[in-house]
Amino acid sequence: MYQADGTMRQAILLLKYGGRRTLGRHLGRLMVETAGRLLDPREFDLLIPVPLHRRRERARGFNQATLLAREVGRGFGLDVDGRVLKRVRATEAQSGGRREREDNVKGAFAVTRPDRVKDKKLLLIDDVFTTGATAGECARTLLTAGAAEVGVYTLARVE
């Protein structure tokens, strides 16, 4: 996992807000290359990208977490399912401390295909880990729906 500063921060911003979709492939490959130091994605049954709200995804034209997850899936021969977890409530852009971020995403996700998560080891994929509020809420939602285990793997982390 990289630090979300300097060149990496610029690359993430270009991907998300600059429409540079091809960066998703390159950054996803970096995730494949560095995964071995952090975890073994092959221990998981399914990769799940952290979803955007449909309005945000429509405006952006893509979900950056899906682009990253597809590359990680390709690199490790794992399935990716971006329809299992849905953002059911639009949330404000994340800011503030841990408590504010947790409140912001509470109840924002739902499992749409419980059959795909029941008794499965799932790996959430996202671009940036800041406080863990989004990943934590996604994991809670998946575990409540019957997932056996939920791991989190992100491209970068904010320190």
C-alpha positions in Angstrom: 0.0 0.0 0.0 1.3 3.4 -1.0 1.1 6.7 0.9 -1.6 9.0 -0.6 0.8 11.9 -1.2 3.0 13.3 -3.9 2.9 11.5 -7.2 0.5 8.9 -6.0 -2.0 11.5 -4.8 -1.7 13.3 -8.2 -2.3 10.0 -10.0 -5.4 9.2 -7.9 -6.8 12.7 -8.4 -6.3 12.4 -12.2 -8.0 9.0 -12.2 -11.0 10.2 -10.1 -11.5 13.7 -11.3 -9.4 14.1 -14.4 -11.2 11.3 -16.3 -7.9 9.4 -16.8 -9.5 5.9 -16.8 -6.3 4.3 -18.2 -4.6 5.1 -14.9 -7.0 2.6 -13.3 -5.2 -0.2 -15.2 -1.7 1.0 -14.3 -2.6 1.7 -10.6 -4.4 -1.7 -10.4 -1.2 -3.4 -11.7 0.7 -1.7 -8.9 -1.7 -3.2 -6.4 -1.1 -6.6 -7.9 2.7 -6.1 -7.6 2.6 -5.0 -4.0 -0.2 -7.4 -2.7 2.3 -10.1 -1.7 3.8 -7.9 1.0 0.4 -7.3 2.6 -1.9 -10.3 1.9 -2.6 -13.1 -0.5 -5.6 -12.2 -2.6 -6.0 -15.8 -3.7 -7.2 -16.6 -0.2 -10.4 -14.8 -1.1 -13.4 -16.0 -3.0 -14.5 -12.7 -4.5 -13.3 -9.1 -5.0 -15.8 -6.4 -4.3 -15.1 -2.8 -5.3 -16.4 -0.2 -2.9 -19.4 1.3 -4.7 -20.1 4.9 -5.6 -23.6 6.3 -5.5 -25.2 5.9 -8.9 -25.4 9.7 -9.4 -21.7 10.1 -8.7 -20.7 7.2 -10.9 -22.9 8.5 -13.7 -21.3 12.0 -13.4 -17.8 10.5 -13.3 -18.5 7.9 -16.0 -16.9 5.0 -14.0 -16.1 3.8 -10.5 -12.4 4.0 -9.8 -12.6 1.1 -7.3 -14.1 -1.1 -10.1 -11.2 -0.3 -12.4 -8.7 -1.2 -9.7 -10.6 -4.4 -8.7 -10.7 -5.6 -12.3 -6.9 -5.4 -12.6 -6.4 -7.1 -9.2 -8.8 -9.8 -10.3 -7.0 -10.2 -13.6 -3.7 -10.5 -11.9 -4.8 -13.2 -9.4 -7.5 -15.0 -11.4 -10.3 -13.9 -9.1 -13.9 -12.9 -9.9 -14.9 -9.3 -9.4 -18.6 -8.5 -8.7 -19.5 -4.8 -8.6 -23.2 -5.5 -8.2 -23.1 -7.3 -4.8 -22.8 -4.2 -2.8 -24.7 -1.0 -3.6 -24.5 2.5 -2.2 -28.2 3.1 -1.3 -27.7 6.6 0.0 -25.6 9.4 -1.4 -23.1 10.7 1.1 -21.2 14.0 1.4 -17.6 14.0 0.2 -15.6 12.5 3.1 -14.0 15.0 5.4 -13.6 15.5 9.1 -12.4 13.0 11.7 -13.2 9.4 12.2 -16.5 9.9 14.0 -17.9 12.3 11.4 -16.8 10.0 8.6 -18.5 7.0 10.3 -21.7 9.0 10.8 -21.6 10.0 7.2 -21.5 6.5 5.8 -23.7 4.7 8.4 -26.4 2.8 6.6 -25.2 3.9 3.2 -24.7 0.4 1.8 -26.8 -2.6 1.1 -26.1 -6.1 -0.2 -28.1 -6.8 -3.4 -27.1 -10.4 -3.9 -26.8 -12.2 -0.6 -26.3 -15.5 -2.4 -23.0 -14.2 -3.7 -21.6 -13.3 -0.2 -23.0 -16.0 2.1 -20.2 -18.0 3.7 -17.6 -16.4 1.4 -14.3 -14.7 2.0 -14.5 -11.3 0.4 -11.9 -8.7 -0.4 -13.1 -5.1 -0.6 -11.1 -3.0 -3.1 -10.9 0.8 -3.0 -8.5 3.6 -4.0 -7.7 5.3 -0.7 -8.0 4.3 3.0 -8.2 7.3 5.3 -9.9 6.5 8.6 -11.5 3.2 7.6 -15.0 4.5 8.0 -16.2 3.5 4.5 -14.4 0.2 4.5 -15.7 -0.6 7.9 -19.3 0.2 7.0 -19.0 -1.9 3.8 -17.5 -4.8 5.8 -20.3 -4.6 8.5 -22.9 -4.7 5.8 -21.4 -7.7 4.1 -20.8 -9.6 7.4 -24.5 -8.9 8.4 -25.5 -10.4 5.0 -23.6 -13.6 5.9 -20.1 -13.2 4.6 -17.6 -15.4 6.4 -14.8 -12.9 6.3 -14.1 -9.4 4.8 -10.7 -8.1 4.0 -9.8 -4.6 2.7 -7.1 -3.8 0.2 -6.6 -0.2 -1.0 -4.1 1.4 -3.4 -3.1 4.1 -0.9 -3.4 5.2 2.7 -3.6 8.7 4.1 -1.4 9.1 7.1 
